[in-house]
Amino acid sequence: MTVSLPLVVLLGFFAWGAVKFLGVRTWIVVLIALFGFWLSDTFLAPAIESGTRSGVDIVNGSHD
């Protein structure tokens, strides 16, 4: 059985868990999310995307 979840949903669960169980303040989660969106519009975006894809491939065990 294959389950496909968008990354945003998975990160949302982690953020909810961090706020609920670890005591992380909500404004810190919002600040980190906004920083991520800002960072995706910089010259570092291709390197971040490449690193993310490589990490997902390693976790999934699908090496090209």
matplotlib code that plots the C-alpha trace (Angstrom):
import matplotlib.pyplot as plt

x = [0.0, 1.4, 0.4, 1.2, 1.2, 2.3, 5.4, 3.4, 1.0, 3.9, 5.6, 2.3, 2.1, 5.6, 4.9, 1.7, 3.6, 6.3, 3.8, 1.7, 4.3, 7.6, 6.3, 7.6, 5.8, 3.5, 5.2, 8.5, 6.9, 5.4, 8.8, 10.6, 7.9, 8.2, 12.0, 11.7, 9.5, 12.0, 14.9, 13.3, 13.4, 17.1, 20.1, 20.3, 17.0, 18.6, 21.1, 18.3, 16.1, 19.0, 19.8, 16.2, 15.8, 19.0, 17.8, 14.4, 16.1, 18.3, 15.4, 13.3, 16.2, 15.9, 19.4, 19.8]
y = [0.0, 3.4, 6.6, 9.9, 12.9, 16.4, 17.6, 20.6, 18.3, 16.4, 19.6, 20.9, 17.8, 18.4, 22.1, 21.2, 18.6, 21.1, 23.7, 21.2, 18.9, 20.8, 24.2, 26.0, 29.3, 29.7, 32.9, 31.0, 28.5, 31.3, 33.1, 29.9, 29.3, 32.9, 32.6, 29.5, 31.2, 34.1, 31.8, 29.9, 33.2, 33.7, 32.3, 29.4, 27.9, 25.5, 24.1, 23.7, 21.9, 19.6, 18.8, 18.1, 15.8, 13.9, 13.5, 12.2, 9.7, 8.4, 7.9, 6.3, 4.1, 5.1, 6.0, 7.1]
z = [0.0, -1.0, 0.7, -0.8, 1.4, 0.4, 2.2, 3.5, 5.4, 6.9, 8.0, 9.4, 11.6, 12.8, 13.5, 15.4, 17.5, 18.3, 19.5, 21.4, 23.0, 23.0, 24.0, 20.8, 20.5, 17.5, 16.3, 16.0, 13.7, 11.6, 11.5, 10.3, 7.6, 6.4, 6.3, 4.3, 1.7, 1.6, 1.2, -1.7, -3.7, -3.4, -5.3, -2.8, -4.0, -6.6, -4.0, -1.5, -4.0, -5.1, -1.5, -0.6, -3.7, -2.8, 0.8, -0.3, -2.8, 0.0, 2.4, -0.3, -1.4, -5.1, -6.3, -10.0]

ax = plt.figure().add_subplot(projection="3d")
ax.plot(x, y, z, "-o")
ax.set_aspect("equal")
plt.show()
